[in-house]
């Protein structure tokens, strides 16, 4: 199954279909085999539309026998080519800016993108499909994923919620994590059109000390680990909203479920159905994915609780410092001890404001950590039992 790093590369390569692009690659042909990140892929279909400037391609990994595994497909859509394709720029203005699907008298890129999706569904009805793209390409990829109930992983895309059908909007709302739109905090282009789909996960990638909005929009800025997973800086987690943290977890859960779904499709295709052993294995894999996700959700919840109580302790100390400072400014003739005695008569003591408050919050933090450790231990035990059942 493709990784975040693969999707990043597919989102870049699909640009090279355009003869007007500086990296145009004439070897990108239907049926050609390319190696990306140590995995061979075959380009199954290319869609180019001269009337509106759209480019897209469908690719599949090769199996151990060298044949395309059409049970798992990636559909990549190209973004804006600012080096000569004015039709892309018009699409940005009309489709993204105004949520219009028409391109003058012709159908716009949104319509052509759906036509390509229709071909995919007709030709590979049992395939597990993921869409990807960058910028305008990710806008189209998210729209297509929502309209066809597919998974999406892409980068720096304006949000397509305004152009979605009512059914697609309902599906997005009821299926969090199916759309994943990685955005950079400093990216002015990719952060356009809000976050109606809820797909946004904003990452703190910058170039140098002063973020450049144009460089922040590039695909090359993203980093990945040895397994191809997107690297999220530790400082980013502290800046994420609760919604973004939940979206990040749901995106990981959906990735696990899609891996299982791809395996199921492959098993069905190879034998015409699922054996009892295969069903048991898939059920166990789903259970493991749920347990791991539940554990991750609790870790996030506990970290937020701890963060809240630590901030409250800081506020208590700040409150005491402010009170003492104001009291000192209006009672300069009193000694420090006399001033504190005066404050204590109305209930303001350091022990009351700081010590007792911090002691209570430290207890809450300890309780949160204990809950987290207990659940992690339980999750580990459940996971071990599932592994034993599979074996």
C-alpha angles and dihedrals in degrees: 000000000000119000132217088263090053092051090050091053094044089052089056099042095053087066088064091069089077113090088208092058116099090231095048110159115199090190090071097101135148108274094020118133120224133179117227122176093345094308125107117228134184122217103230100180139001123203120196124169115195093189093066106012100248122155126184139156138194118216136180132195118247117245126225090278093054096254124127111261099225093181087083121041136174120207113198125194124200122236131217118319103208090179097081114323105107089176090070090053091050089050089053089054099042105030102032100028100037101021091236121150096197123089102204105289091343132074113267128235091271090062093045090048091055091047088057090049090051089055091051092051093047095045098039105025095165098045122120102230132201123183126209141176147140129249107328087006091058090047089057093040092054092046092051093046092051095046093048099035094243131141120260134197117174147135141253096349128161109236115264098200092116093060098044123110118244090254092052091049091052091048092051091050093050096043109052115184096030090102118050118184112181109204134179119234090229096046109111094181100046093047094059123121097029123254106287093147092053088228095123122119108173117205127195100235114149136168112230124327095306113053114230110213093212094048089045087061095057127107094224092068094073119096130206138193126239090276093053095254119141113260112229114197113238089236089061094063091059089054096047119106119232089256092054092048090052091047091052091052094045090049090055091047092051089050089056092047092048090053089054091045090052090050091050091051090049093050092048092048092050098048108018092246145010123282121217091256092051092049090051091050093049093047090051091048090052090049091051091050090052093048093048091048092047089051091050092048091053091048090055092046092050092047090052091050092049091046090052094051093045090052089049091054090051089050091051091054091046090050092052092048091050093049093049092047093052092044091050091051093056098038104045091146092061124084119240091258093048091049092051090048089054091051091048091058089068095041100265107130130145089239091053098043101037115010101046093038094049092045090055093047093047087055090052091049091051090050091050091050091048091052090049093049092047093051092045089053090049092048090050091051092049091048091051091051091050091050090051091051092050091050 
